[in-house]
Amino acid sequence: MAEGLLRHPAGDRYDVSTAGTRPFGLNPSAEAAMEELRIDISSQRSKSMDESIDQAFDYVITVCNQAKDSCPRWPHTGRLMHRSFDDPAAAMGSLEDRKNTFRTVRDQIKARLEWFITSP
């Protein structure tokens, strides 16, 4: 969701790439939550951090404590930033409860990225 949320308002300002500690594919609930904002993430794919370790980045932003703790030292990174969000894929309860968790986390990430984009 973070990739789609940053690509959408930033347009060509950023070359966005995401990766996970345990990639498992595009979560249909994440896709549905993003569709509610009219952001199509269906072409995105779940990638491993290993695919990007040698890539140069101006920023590496981790979005969960597990990623922060297991994130390798990115040798070509200008700035490492961390903000922890709950893992919506781990949500329990009814289908509606789980959908609401994805919406909540989506909105939290969106607010944080909007702050990032508008910060000097």
Biopython code that builds the backbone (N, CA, C, O; Angstrom):
import numpy as np
from Bio.PDB.StructureBuilder import StructureBuilder

atoms = [
    (1, "MET", "N", (0.831, -1.187, 0.000)),
    (1, "MET", "CA", (0.000, 0.000, 0.000)),
    (1, "MET", "C", (0.877, 1.253, 0.000)),
    (1, "MET", "O", (0.544, 2.248, -0.643)),
    (2, "ALA", "N", (1.993, 1.201, 0.719)),
    (2, "ALA", "CA", (2.857, 2.379, 0.798)),
    (2, "ALA", "C", (3.375, 2.785, -0.579)),
    (2, "ALA", "O", (3.437, 3.972, -0.898)),
    (3, "GLU", "N", (3.741, 1.806, -1.385)),
    (3, "GLU", "CA", (4.228, 2.121, -2.729)),
    (3, "GLU", "C", (3.174, 2.862, -3.532)),
    (3, "GLU", "O", (3.468, 3.898, -4.129)),
    (4, "GLY", "N", (1.963, 2.354, -3.556)),
    (4, "GLY", "CA", (0.883, 3.002, -4.294)),
    (4, "GLY", "C", (0.545, 4.371, -3.738)),
    (4, "GLY", "O", (0.260, 5.306, -4.487)),
    (5, "LEU", "N", (0.578, 4.483, -2.410)),
    (5, "LEU", "CA", (0.255, 5.767, -1.778)),
    (5, "LEU", "C", (1.306, 6.823, -2.057)),
    (5, "LEU", "O", (0.979, 8.008, -2.128)),
    (6, "LEU", "N", (2.558, 6.428, -2.215)),
    (6, "LEU", "CA", (3.596, 7.409, -2.535)),
    (6, "LEU", "C", (3.625, 7.711, -4.027)),
    (6, "LEU", "O", (3.832, 8.859, -4.421)),
    (7, "ARG", "N", (3.426, 6.713, -4.847)),
    (7, "ARG", "CA", (3.419, 6.948, -6.296)),
    (7, "ARG", "C", (2.294, 7.896, -6.714)),
    (7, "ARG", "O", (2.482, 8.766, -7.565)),
    (8, "HIS", "N", (1.140, 7.717, -6.111)),
    (8, "HIS", "CA", (-0.049, 8.447, -6.538)),
    (8, "HIS", "C", (0.117, 9.966, -6.433)),
    (8, "HIS", "O", (-0.003, 10.642, -7.454)),
    (9, "PRO", "N", (0.386, 10.535, -5.262)),
    (9, "PRO", "CA", (0.479, 11.998, -5.197)),
    (9, "PRO", "C", (1.823, 12.546, -5.662)),
    (9, "PRO", "O", (1.903, 13.697, -6.093)),
    (10, "ALA", "N", (2.875, 11.743, -5.582)),
    (10, "ALA", "CA", (4.204, 12.246, -5.909)),
    (10, "ALA", "C", (4.473, 12.262, -7.399)),
    (10, "ALA", "O", (5.360, 12.972, -7.873)),
    (11, "GLY", "N", (3.708, 11.481, -8.129)),
    (11, "GLY", "CA", (3.907, 11.452, -9.574)),
    (11, "GLY", "C", (5.328, 11.076, -9.922)),
    (11, "GLY", "O", (5.831, 10.048, -9.468)),
    (12, "ASP", "N", (5.979, 11.897, -10.724)),
    (12, "ASP", "CA", (7.342, 11.623, -11.166)),
    (12, "ASP", "C", (8.407, 12.182, -10.222)),
    (12, "ASP", "O", (9.602, 12.081, -10.501)),
    (13, "ARG", "N", (7.972, 12.773, -9.102)),
    (13, "ARG", "CA", (8.956, 13.342, -8.168)),
    (13, "ARG", "C", (9.850, 12.282, -7.543)),
    (13, "ARG", "O", (10.998, 12.562, -7.197)),
    (14, "TYR", "N", (9.331, 11.061, -7.396)),
    (14, "TYR", "CA", (10.080, 9.992, -6.753)),
    (14, "TYR", "C", (10.061, 8.739, -7.619)),
    (14, "TYR", "O", (9.067, 8.437, -8.280)),
    (15, "ASP", "N", (11.165, 8.027, -7.602)),
    (15, "ASP", "CA", (11.231, 6.695, -8.182)),
    (15, "ASP", "C", (11.024, 5.753, -7.003)),
    (15, "ASP", "O", (11.932, 5.572, -6.191)),
    (16, "VAL", "N", (9.857, 5.160, -6.899)),
    (16, "VAL", "CA", (9.447, 4.413, -5.726)),
    (16, "VAL", "C", (9.682, 2.924, -5.920)),
    (16, "VAL", "O", (9.349, 2.360, -6.963)),
    (17, "SER", "N", (10.250, 2.305, -4.918)),
    (17, "SER", "CA", (10.467, 0.869, -4.920)),
    (17, "SER", "C", (10.169, 0.360, -3.516)),
    (17, "SER", "O", (10.535, 1.003, -2.532)),
    (18, "THR", "N", (9.510, -0.786, -3.417)),
    (18, "THR", "CA", (9.231, -1.357, -2.108)),
    (18, "THR", "C", (9.706, -2.799, -2.061)),
    (18, "THR", "O", (9.833, -3.472, -3.084)),
    (19, "ALA", "N", (9.963, -3.247, -0.847)),
    (19, "ALA", "CA", (10.382, -4.632, -0.634)),
    (19, "ALA", "C", (10.003, -5.023, 0.782)),
    (19, "ALA", "O", (9.828, -4.174, 1.657)),
    (20, "GLY", "N", (9.880, -6.317, 0.985)),
    (20, "GLY", "CA", (9.488, -6.799, 2.292)),
    (20, "GLY", "C", (10.455, -7.816, 2.861)),
    (20, "GLY", "O", (11.314, -8.351, 2.160)),
    (21, "THR", "N", (10.293, -8.069, 4.153)),
    (21, "THR", "CA", (11.134, -9.064, 4.806)),
    (21, "THR", "C", (10.670, -10.468, 4.471)),
    (21, "THR", "O", (11.474, -11.399, 4.428)),
    (22, "ARG", "N", (9.364, -10.625, 4.232)),
    (22, "ARG", "CA", (8.791, -11.927, 3.861)),
    (22, "ARG", "C", (7.752, -11.710, 2.761)),
    (22, "ARG", "O", (6.552, -11.770, 3.031)),
    (23, "PRO", "N", (8.186, -11.462, 1.541)),
    (23, "PRO", "CA", (7.216, -11.213, 0.467)),
    (23, "PRO", "C", (6.364, -12.449, 0.204)),
    (23, "PRO", "O", (6.858, -13.577, 0.203)),
    (24, "PHE", "N", (5.087, -12.214, -0.015)),
    (24, "PHE", "CA", (4.182, -13.356, -0.234)),
    (24, "PHE", "C", (3.152, -13.084, -1.307)),
    (24, "PHE", "O", (2.257, -13.906, -1.503)),
    (25, "GLY", "N", (3.236, -11.995, -1.995)),
    (25, "GLY", "CA", (2.267, -11.681, -3.031)),
    (25, "GLY", "C", (1.393, -10.508, -2.637)),
    (25, "GLY", "O", (1.371, -10.088, -1.480)),
    (26, "LEU", "N", (0.686, -9.996, -3.599)),
    (26, "LEU", "CA", (-0.191, -8.851, -3.372)),
    (26, "LEU", "C", (-1.421, -9.299, -2.588)),
    (26, "LEU", "O", (-2.151, -10.189, -3.025)),
    (27, "ASN", "N", (-1.641, -8.697, -1.456)),
    (27, "ASN", "CA", (-2.773, -9.067, -0.606)),
    (27, "ASN", "C", (-4.059, -8.492, -1.199)),
    (27, "ASN", "O", (-4.140, -7.285, -1.425)),
    (28, "PRO", "N", (-5.058, -9.326, -1.455)),
    (28, "PRO", "CA", (-6.310, -8.835, -2.034)),
    (28, "PRO", "C", (-6.993, -7.770, -1.164)),
    (28, "PRO", "O", (-7.667, -6.883, -1.688)),
    (29, "SER", "N", (-6.825, -7.854, 0.135)),
    (29, "SER", "CA", (-7.431, -6.839, 1.016)),
    (29, "SER", "C", (-6.721, -5.502, 0.871)),
    (29, "SER", "O", (-7.356, -4.451, 0.961)),
    (30, "ALA", "N", (-5.421, -5.530, 0.651)),
    (30, "ALA", "CA", (-4.683, -4.291, 0.405)),
    (30, "ALA", "C", (-5.131, -3.686, -0.922)),
    (30, "ALA", "O", (-5.343, -2.478, -1.030)),
    (31, "GLU", "N", (-5.267, -4.531, -1.912)),
    (31, "GLU", "CA", (-5.716, -4.060, -3.225)),
    (31, "GLU", "C", (-7.109, -3.431, -3.125)),
    (31, "GLU", "O", (-7.361, -2.382, -3.718)),
    (32, "ALA", "N", (-8.012, -4.068, -2.376)),
    (32, "ALA", "CA", (-9.371, -3.547, -2.211)),
    (32, "ALA", "C", (-9.366, -2.223, -1.457)),
    (32, "ALA", "O", (-10.099, -1.301, -1.814)),
    (33, "ALA", "N", (-8.547, -2.125, -0.421)),
    (33, "ALA", "CA", (-8.471, -0.879, 0.354)),
    (33, "ALA", "C", (-7.972, 0.273, -0.511)),
    (33, "ALA", "O", (-8.437, 1.405, -0.380)),
    (34, "MET", "N", (-7.027, -0.022, -1.390)),
    (34, "MET", "CA", (-6.492, 1.017, -2.267)),
    (34, "MET", "C", (-7.493, 1.388, -3.360)),
    (34, "MET", "O", (-7.581, 2.552, -3.752)),
    (35, "GLU", "N", (-8.242, 0.411, -3.848)),
    (35, "GLU", "CA", (-9.262, 0.696, -4.856)),
    (35, "GLU", "C", (-10.286, 1.691, -4.316)),
    (35, "GLU", "O", (-10.831, 2.491, -5.076)),
    (36, "GLU", "N", (-10.550, 1.649, -3.017)),
    (36, "GLU", "CA", (-11.482, 2.603, -2.419)),
    (36, "GLU", "C", (-10.998, 4.041, -2.588)),
    (36, "GLU", "O", (-11.803, 4.971, -2.594)),
    (37, "LEU", "N", (-9.683, 4.224, -2.724)),
    (37, "LEU", "CA", (-9.108, 5.552, -2.969)),
    (37, "LEU", "C", (-8.844, 5.790, -4.450)),
    (37, "LEU", "O", (-8.242, 6.792, -4.835)),
    (38, "ARG", "N", (-9.305, 4.853, -5.275)),
    (38, "ARG", "CA", (-9.087, 4.906, -6.729)),
    (38, "ARG", "C", (-7.601, 4.858, -7.091)),
    (38, "ARG", "O", (-7.151, 5.505, -8.036)),
    (39, "ILE", "N", (-6.855, 4.073, -6.312)),
    (39, "ILE", "CA", (-5.443, 3.839, -6.595)),
    (39, "ILE", "C", (-5.304, 2.364, -6.945)),
    (39, "ILE", "O", (-5.595, 1.489, -6.129)),
    (40, "ASP", "N", (-4.857, 2.100, -8.165)),
    (40, "ASP", "CA", (-4.725, 0.731, -8.649)),
    (40, "ASP", "C", (-3.319, 0.221, -8.353)),
    (40, "ASP", "O", (-2.340, 0.732, -8.896)),
    (41, "ILE", "N", (-3.225, -0.786, -7.492)),
    (41, "ILE", "CA", (-1.927, -1.374, -7.187)),
    (41, "ILE", "C", (-1.807, -2.787, -7.763)),
    (41, "ILE", "O", (-0.894, -3.530, -7.404)),
    (42, "SER", "N", (-2.716, -3.152, -8.645)),
    (42, "SER", "CA", (-2.754, -4.518, -9.165)),
    (42, "SER", "C", (-1.489, -4.900, -9.937)),
    (42, "SER", "O", (-1.184, -6.087, -10.056)),
    (43, "SER", "N", (-0.757, -3.932, -10.457)),
    (43, "SER", "CA", (0.465, -4.251, -11.200)),
    (43, "SER", "C", (1.688, -4.333, -10.282)),
    (43, "SER", "O", (2.769, -4.713, -10.731)),
    (44, "GLN", "N", (1.535, -3.990, -9.040)),
    (44, "GLN", "CA", (2.645, -4.099, -8.089)),
    (44, "GLN", "C", (2.862, -5.566, -7.739)),
    (44, "GLN", "O", (1.968, -6.398, -7.893)),
    (45, "ARG", "N", (4.055, -5.858, -7.271)),
    (45, "ARG", "CA", (4.332, -7.222, -6.835)),
    (45, "ARG", "C", (5.128, -7.180, -5.543)),
    (45, "ARG", "O", (5.842, -6.217, -5.262)),
    (46, "SER", "N", (4.994, -8.212, -4.787)),
    (46, "SER", "CA", (5.715, -8.342, -3.539)),
    (46, "SER", "C", (7.161, -8.729, -3.850)),
    (46, "SER", "O", (7.412, -9.729, -4.522)),
    (47, "LYS", "N", (8.105, -7.933, -3.358)),
    (47, "LYS", "CA", (9.519, -8.162, -3.657)),
    (47, "LYS", "C", (10.300, -8.361, -2.355)),
    (47, "LYS", "O", (9.912, -7.862, -1.299)),
    (48, "SER", "N", (11.386, -9.086, -2.451)),
    (48, "SER", "CA", (12.276, -9.295, -1.313)),
    (48, "SER", "C", (13.287, -8.158, -1.242)),
    (48, "SER", "O", (13.665, -7.579, -2.260)),
    (49, "MET", "N", (13.719, -7.847, -0.020)),
    (49, "MET", "CA", (14.756, -6.825, 0.154)),
    (49, "MET", "C", (16.026, -7.207, -0.592)),
    (49, "MET", "O", (16.775, -6.335, -1.034)),
    (50, "ASP", "N", (16.273, -8.503, -0.734)),
    (50, "ASP", "CA", (17.478, -8.961, -1.428)),
    (50, "ASP", "C", (17.552, -8.444, -2.860)),
    (50, "ASP", "O", (18.644, -8.272, -3.402)),
    (51, "GLU", "N", (16.401, -8.194, -3.474)),
    (51, "GLU", "CA", (16.376, -7.694, -4.857)),
    (51, "GLU", "C", (16.900, -6.268, -4.974)),
    (51, "GLU", "O", (17.302, -5.834, -6.054)),
    (52, "SER", "N", (16.894, -5.534, -3.847)),
    (52, "SER", "CA", (17.229, -4.112, -3.888)),
    (52, "SER", "C", (18.473, -3.742, -3.093)),
    (52, "SER", "O", (18.832, -2.566, -3.034)),
    (53, "ILE", "N", (19.128, -4.702, -2.490)),
    (53, "ILE", "CA", (20.202, -4.399, -1.553)),
    (53, "ILE", "C", (21.350, -3.600, -2.175)),
    (53, "ILE", "O", (21.989, -2.811, -1.478)),
    (54, "ASP", "N", (21.621, -3.782, -3.447)),
    (54, "ASP", "CA", (22.721, -3.065, -4.092)),
    (54, "ASP", "C", (22.275, -1.779, -4.778)),
    (54, "ASP", "O", (23.087, -1.082, -5.388)),
    (55, "GLN", "N", (20.999, -1.468, -4.678)),
    (55, "GLN", "CA", (20.456, -0.273, -5.318)),
    (55, "GLN", "C", (20.708, 0.954, -4.437)),
    (55, "GLN", "O", (20.689, 0.848, -3.211)),
    (56, "ALA", "N", (20.938, 2.097, -5.041)),
    (56, "ALA", "CA", (21.130, 3.346, -4.308)),
    (56, "ALA", "C", (19.779, 4.007, -4.063)),
    (56, "ALA", "O", (18.942, 4.077, -4.963)),
    (57, "PHE", "N", (19.571, 4.492, -2.840)),
    (57, "PHE", "CA", (18.335, 5.171, -2.469)),
    (57, "PHE", "C", (18.648, 6.465, -1.739)),
    (57, "PHE", "O", (19.606, 6.537, -0.969)),
    (58, "ASP", "N", (17.842, 7.483, -1.984)),
    (58, "ASP", "CA", (17.938, 8.700, -1.184)),
    (58, "ASP", "C", (17.334, 8.460, 0.196)),
    (58, "ASP", "O", (17.836, 8.960, 1.202)),
    (59, "TYR", "N", (16.237, 7.679, 0.230)),
    (59, "TYR", "CA", (15.557, 7.355, 1.478)),
    (59, "TYR", "C", (15.203, 5.876, 1.494)),
    (59, "TYR", "O", (14.818, 5.306, 0.472)),
    (60, "VAL", "N", (15.336, 5.267, 2.652)),
    (60, "VAL", "CA", (14.763, 3.956, 2.921)),
    (60, "VAL", "C", (13.835, 4.173, 4.103)),
    (60, "VAL", "O", (14.267, 4.610, 5.169)),
    (61, "ILE", "N", (12.562, 3.866, 3.911)),
    (61, "ILE", "CA", (11.563, 4.067, 4.952)),
    (61, "ILE", "C", (11.012, 2.710, 5.354)),
    (61, "ILE", "O", (10.378, 2.033, 4.545)),
    (62, "THR", "N", (11.246, 2.309, 6.588)),
    (62, "THR", "CA", (10.686, 1.059, 7.080)),
    (62, "THR", "C", (9.343, 1.375, 7.733)),
    (62, "THR", "O", (9.175, 2.419, 8.363)),
    (63, "VAL", "N", (8.383, 0.449, 7.572)),
    (63, "VAL", "CA", (7.023, 0.715, 8.052)),
    (63, "VAL", "C", (6.529, -0.284, 9.091)),
    (63, "VAL", "O", (5.348, -0.286, 9.438)),
    (64, "CYS", "N", (7.424, -1.134, 9.590)),
    (64, "CYS", "CA", (7.060, -2.016, 10.706)),
    (64, "CYS", "C", (8.321, -2.330, 11.493)),
    (64, "CYS", "O", (9.427, -2.281, 10.956)),
    (65, "ASN", "N", (8.148, -2.652, 12.765)),
    (65, "ASN", "CA", (9.303, -2.920, 13.613)),
    (65, "ASN", "C", (10.106, -4.117, 13.125)),
    (65, "ASN", "O", (11.334, -4.118, 13.220)),
    (66, "GLN", "N", (9.433, -5.129, 12.607)),
    (66, "GLN", "CA", (10.149, -6.298, 12.102)),
    (66, "GLN", "C", (11.085, -5.889, 10.967)),
    (66, "GLN", "O", (12.226, -6.348, 10.906)),
    (67, "ALA", "N", (10.616, -5.043, 10.086)),
    (67, "ALA", "CA", (11.464, -4.589, 8.982)),
    (67, "ALA", "C", (12.634, -3.771, 9.505)),
    (67, "ALA", "O", (13.761, -3.909, 9.030)),
    (68, "LYS", "N", (12.363, -2.924, 10.479)),
    (68, "LYS", "CA", (13.442, -2.111, 11.052)),
    (68, "LYS", "C", (14.499, -3.002, 11.684)),
    (68, "LYS", "O", (15.696, -2.782, 11.498)),
    (69, "ASP", "N", (14.057, -4.005, 12.428)),
    (69, "ASP", "CA", (14.978, -4.879, 13.137)),
    (69, "ASP", "C", (15.750, -5.810, 12.205)),
    (69, "ASP", "O", (16.909, -6.130, 12.470)),
    (70, "SER", "N", (15.121, -6.242, 11.126)),
    (70, "SER", "CA", (15.784, -7.188, 10.231)),
    (70, "SER", "C", (16.319, -6.527, 8.966)),
    (70, "SER", "O", (16.909, -7.197, 8.118)),
    (71, "CYS", "N", (16.121, -5.233, 8.837)),
    (71, "CYS", "CA", (16.561, -4.514, 7.648)),
    (71, "CYS", "C", (18.092, -4.501, 7.601)),
    (71, "CYS", "O", (18.747, -4.124, 8.573)),
    (72, "PRO", "N", (18.643, -4.909, 6.485)),
    (72, "PRO", "CA", (20.105, -4.864, 6.372)),
    (72, "PRO", "C", (20.579, -3.419, 6.338)),
    (72, "PRO", "O", (19.791, -2.500, 6.117)),
    (73, "ARG", "N", (21.815, -3.237, 6.549)),
    (73, "ARG", "CA", (22.398, -1.900, 6.391)),
    (73, "ARG", "C", (22.408, -1.612, 4.890)),
    (73, "ARG", "O", (23.045, -2.318, 4.108)),
    (74, "TRP", "N", (21.698, -0.573, 4.516)),
    (74, "TRP", "CA", (21.629, -0.218, 3.096)),
    (74, "TRP", "C", (22.845, 0.639, 2.791)),
    (74, "TRP", "O", (22.899, 1.798, 3.202)),
    (75, "PRO", "N", (23.815, 0.096, 2.082)),
    (75, "PRO", "CA", (25.077, 0.802, 1.893)),
    (75, "PRO", "C", (24.983, 2.065, 1.047)),
    (75, "PRO", "O", (25.847, 2.937, 1.148)),
    (76, "HIS", "N", (23.968, 2.179, 0.231)),
    (76, "HIS", "CA", (23.862, 3.313, -0.688)),
    (76, "HIS", "C", (22.625, 4.158, -0.358)),
    (76, "HIS", "O", (21.883, 4.552, -1.258)),
    (77, "THR", "N", (22.408, 4.432, 0.919)),
    (77, "THR", "CA", (21.212, 5.146, 1.345)),
    (77, "THR", "C", (21.580, 6.490, 1.947)),
    (77, "THR", "O", (22.456, 6.589, 2.805)),
    (78, "GLY", "N", (20.890, 7.523, 1.476)),
    (78, "GLY", "CA", (21.109, 8.848, 2.027)),
    (78, "GLY", "C", (20.534, 8.969, 3.429)),
    (78, "GLY", "O", (21.172, 9.533, 4.318)),
    (79, "ARG", "N", (19.320, 8.438, 3.634)),
    (79, "ARG", "CA", (18.670, 8.601, 4.938)),
    (79, "ARG", "C", (17.748, 7.417, 5.210)),
    (79, "ARG", "O", (16.939, 7.036, 4.364)),
    (80, "LEU", "N", (17.881, 6.851, 6.386)),
    (80, "LEU", "CA", (17.014, 5.766, 6.822)),
    (80, "LEU", "C", (15.985, 6.337, 7.791)),
    (80, "LEU", "O", (16.341, 6.980, 8.778)),
    (81, "MET", "N", (14.713, 6.098, 7.504)),
    (81, "MET", "CA", (13.624, 6.605, 8.347)),
    (81, "MET", "C", (12.760, 5.419, 8.767)),
    (81, "MET", "O", (12.643, 4.434, 8.038)),
    (82, "HIS", "N", (12.155, 5.528, 9.951)),
    (82, "HIS", "CA", (11.303, 4.442, 10.426)),
    (82, "HIS", "C", (9.997, 4.999, 10.976)),
    (82, "HIS", "O", (9.972, 6.011, 11.677)),
    (83, "ARG", "N", (8.926, 4.315, 10.638)),
    (83, "ARG", "CA", (7.605, 4.587, 11.196)),
    (83, "ARG", "C", (6.877, 3.256, 11.258)),
    (83, "ARG", "O", (6.666, 2.617, 10.227)),
    (84, "SER", "N", (6.497, 2.838, 12.429)),
    (84, "SER", "CA", (5.874, 1.525, 12.580)),
    (84, "SER", "C", (4.357, 1.617, 12.470)),
    (84, "SER", "O", (3.717, 2.465, 13.092)),
    (85, "PHE", "N", (3.806, 0.725, 11.668)),
    (85, "PHE", "CA", (2.362, 0.576, 11.527)),
    (85, "PHE", "C", (2.015, -0.873, 11.842)),
    (85, "PHE", "O", (2.843, -1.766, 11.659)),
    (86, "ASP", "N", (0.814, -1.105, 12.307)),
    (86, "ASP", "CA", (0.360, -2.474, 12.517)),
    (86, "ASP", "C", (0.362, -3.202, 11.178)),
    (86, "ASP", "O", (0.175, -2.589, 10.127)),
    (87, "ASP", "N", (0.573, -4.508, 11.226)),
    (87, "ASP", "CA", (0.523, -5.328, 10.022)),
    (87, "ASP", "C", (-0.934, -5.695, 9.770)),
    (87, "ASP", "O", (-1.477, -6.531, 10.493)),
    (88, "PRO", "N", (-1.579, -5.112, 8.786)),
    (88, "PRO", "CA", (-2.997, -5.396, 8.575)),
    (88, "PRO", "C", (-3.253, -6.844, 8.159)),
    (88, "PRO", "O", (-4.345, -7.367, 8.381)),
    (89, "ALA", "N", (-2.262, -7.492, 7.563)),
    (89, "ALA", "CA", (-2.441, -8.890, 7.167)),
    (89, "ALA", "C", (-2.556, -9.810, 8.384)),
    (89, "ALA", "O", (-3.028, -10.941, 8.263)),
    (90, "ALA", "N", (-2.133, -9.338, 9.543)),
    (90, "ALA", "CA", (-2.216, -10.138, 10.766)),
    (90, "ALA", "C", (-3.513, -9.881, 11.537)),
    (90, "ALA", "O", (-3.717, -10.444, 12.613)),
    (91, "ALA", "N", (-4.377, -9.044, 10.995)),
    (91, "ALA", "CA", (-5.621, -8.688, 11.685)),
    (91, "ALA", "C", (-6.507, -9.915, 11.882)),
    (91, "ALA", "O", (-6.558, -10.811, 11.039)),
    (92, "MET", "N", (-7.193, -9.928, 13.002)),
    (92, "MET", "CA", (-8.109, -11.018, 13.340)),
    (92, "MET", "C", (-9.530, -10.464, 13.347)),
    (92, "MET", "O", (-9.735, -9.254, 13.247)),
    (93, "GLY", "N", (-10.490, -11.344, 13.464)),
    (93, "GLY", "CA", (-11.882, -10.937, 13.561)),
    (93, "GLY", "C", (-12.648, -11.240, 12.289)),
    (93, "GLY", "O", (-12.214, -12.015, 11.436)),
    (94, "SER", "N", (-13.786, -10.610, 12.194)),
    (94, "SER", "CA", (-14.660, -10.818, 11.033)),
    (94, "SER", "C", (-14.032, -10.217, 9.778)),
    (94, "SER", "O", (-13.062, -9.462, 9.852)),
    (95, "LEU", "N", (-14.591, -10.560, 8.653)),
    (95, "LEU", "CA", (-14.119, -9.999, 7.389)),
    (95, "LEU", "C", (-14.174, -8.470, 7.433)),
    (95, "LEU", "O", (-13.242, -7.796, 6.996)),
    (96, "GLU", "N", (-15.260, -7.940, 7.957)),
    (96, "GLU", "CA", (-15.396, -6.478, 8.043)),
    (96, "GLU", "C", (-14.357, -5.880, 8.988)),
    (96, "GLU", "O", (-13.825, -4.805, 8.712)),
    (97, "ASP", "N", (-14.062, -6.555, 10.094)),
    (97, "ASP", "CA", (-13.013, -6.088, 11.016)),
    (97, "ASP", "C", (-11.664, -6.035, 10.308)),
    (97, "ASP", "O", (-10.917, -5.068, 10.458)),
    (98, "ARG", "N", (-11.355, -7.069, 9.541)),
    (98, "ARG", "CA", (-10.071, -7.117, 8.830)),
    (98, "ARG", "C", (-10.010, -6.038, 7.751)),
    (98, "ARG", "O", (-8.971, -5.407, 7.562)),
    (99, "LYS", "N", (-11.120, -5.825, 7.042)),
    (99, "LYS", "CA", (-11.160, -4.748, 6.040)),
    (99, "LYS", "C", (-10.928, -3.392, 6.705)),
    (99, "LYS", "O", (-10.197, -2.552, 6.180)),
    (100, "ASN", "N", (-11.545, -3.191, 7.846)),
    (100, "ASN", "CA", (-11.368, -1.933, 8.567)),
    (100, "ASN", "C", (-9.928, -1.740, 9.030)),
    (100, "ASN", "O", (-9.425, -0.616, 9.050)),
    (101, "THR", "N", (-9.268, -2.826, 9.399)),
    (101, "THR", "CA", (-7.858, -2.729, 9.789)),
    (101, "THR", "C", (-7.017, -2.283, 8.595)),
    (101, "THR", "O", (-6.149, -1.422, 8.741)),
    (102, "PHE", "N", (-7.260, -2.850, 7.429)),
    (102, "PHE", "CA", (-6.535, -2.415, 6.228)),
    (102, "PHE", "C", (-6.804, -0.938, 5.943)),
    (102, "PHE", "O", (-5.885, -0.198, 5.592)),
    (103, "ARG", "N", (-8.039, -0.513, 6.091)),
    (103, "ARG", "CA", (-8.376, 0.902, 5.858)),
    (103, "ARG", "C", (-7.651, 1.803, 6.846)),
    (103, "ARG", "O", (-7.112, 2.843, 6.467)),
    (104, "THR", "N", (-7.641, 1.407, 8.097)),
    (104, "THR", "CA", (-6.992, 2.214, 9.138)),
    (104, "THR", "C", (-5.504, 2.357, 8.866)),
    (104, "THR", "O", (-4.964, 3.463, 8.904)),
    (105, "VAL", "N", (-4.843, 1.242, 8.592)),
    (105, "VAL", "CA", (-3.408, 1.285, 8.325)),
    (105, "VAL", "C", (-3.133, 2.054, 7.034)),
    (105, "VAL", "O", (-2.181, 2.833, 6.971)),
    (106, "ARG", "N", (-3.943, 1.846, 6.022)),
    (106, "ARG", "CA", (-3.804, 2.593, 4.765)),
    (106, "ARG", "C", (-3.852, 4.095, 5.037)),
    (106, "ARG", "O", (-3.016, 4.847, 4.535)),
    (107, "ASP", "N", (-4.822, 4.525, 5.824)),
    (107, "ASP", "CA", (-4.981, 5.948, 6.105)),
    (107, "ASP", "C", (-3.830, 6.499, 6.954)),
    (107, "ASP", "O", (-3.429, 7.650, 6.782)),
    (108, "GLN", "N", (-3.303, 5.683, 7.866)),
    (108, "GLN", "CA", (-2.155, 6.107, 8.664)),
    (108, "GLN", "C", (-0.918, 6.270, 7.786)),
    (108, "GLN", "O", (-0.181, 7.248, 7.916)),
    (109, "ILE", "N", (-0.695, 5.312, 6.898)),
    (109, "ILE", "CA", (0.447, 5.410, 5.980)),
    (109, "ILE", "C", (0.274, 6.615, 5.063)),
    (109, "ILE", "O", (1.229, 7.353, 4.823)),
    (110, "LYS", "N", (-0.915, 6.814, 4.560)),
    (110, "LYS", "CA", (-1.201, 7.944, 3.664)),
    (110, "LYS", "C", (-0.887, 9.270, 4.346)),
    (110, "LYS", "O", (-0.260, 10.144, 3.747)),
    (111, "ALA", "N", (-1.317, 9.425, 5.592)),
    (111, "ALA", "CA", (-1.052, 10.670, 6.331)),
    (111, "ALA", "C", (0.444, 10.874, 6.517)),
    (111, "ALA", "O", (0.939, 11.990, 6.362)),
    (112, "ARG", "N", (1.156, 9.828, 6.844)),
    (112, "ARG", "CA", (2.596, 9.947, 7.059)),
    (112, "ARG", "C", (3.320, 10.293, 5.757)),
    (112, "ARG", "O", (4.230, 11.121, 5.754)),
    (113, "LEU", "N", (2.925, 9.672, 4.669)),
    (113, "LEU", "CA", (3.574, 9.955, 3.395)),
    (113, "LEU", "C", (3.235, 11.353, 2.887)),
    (113, "LEU", "O", (4.069, 11.999, 2.253)),
    (114, "GLU", "N", (2.034, 11.820, 3.155)),
    (114, "GLU", "CA", (1.693, 13.196, 2.783)),
    (114, "GLU", "C", (2.580, 14.176, 3.542)),
    (114, "GLU", "O", (3.018, 15.184, 2.989)),
    (115, "TRP", "N", (2.840, 13.873, 4.809)),
    (115, "TRP", "CA", (3.761, 14.713, 5.595)),
    (115, "TRP", "C", (5.151, 14.656, 4.973)),
    (115, "TRP", "O", (5.803, 15.690, 4.828)),
    (116, "PHE", "N", (5.613, 13.463, 4.604)),
    (116, "PHE", "CA", (6.931, 13.286, 4.007)),
    (116, "PHE", "C", (7.053, 14.097, 2.716)),
    (116, "PHE", "O", (8.057, 14.776, 2.504)),
    (117, "ILE", "N", (6.052, 14.029, 1.869)),
    (117, "ILE", "CA", (6.088, 14.713, 0.577)),
    (117, "ILE", "C", (6.118, 16.229, 0.748)),
    (117, "ILE", "O", (6.783, 16.920, -0.024)),
    (118, "THR", "N", (5.422, 16.747, 1.730)),
    (118, "THR", "CA", (5.328, 18.202, 1.894)),
    (118, "THR", "C", (6.381, 18.780, 2.831)),
    (118, "THR", "O", (6.474, 19.998, 2.983)),
    (119, "SER", "N", (7.184, 17.905, 3.466)),
    (119, "SER", "CA", (8.240, 18.401, 4.365)),
    (119, "SER", "C", (9.375, 18.997, 3.562)),
    (119, "SER", "O", (9.683, 18.533, 2.464)),
    (120, "PRO", "N", (9.992, 20.022, 4.110)),
    (120, "PRO", "CA", (11.141, 20.617, 3.399)),
    (120, "PRO", "C", (12.347, 19.706, 3.409)),
    (120, "PRO", "O", (13.391, 20.056, 2.858)),
]
sb = StructureBuilder()
sb.init_structure("model")
sb.init_model(0)
sb.init_chain("A")
sb.init_seg("    ")
for serial, (resi, resn, name, xyz) in enumerate(atoms, 1):
    if name == "N":
        sb.init_residue(resn, " ", resi, " ")
    sb.init_atom(name, np.array(xyz, "f"), 0.0, 1.0, " ", f" {name:<3s}", serial, name[0])
structure = sb.get_structure()
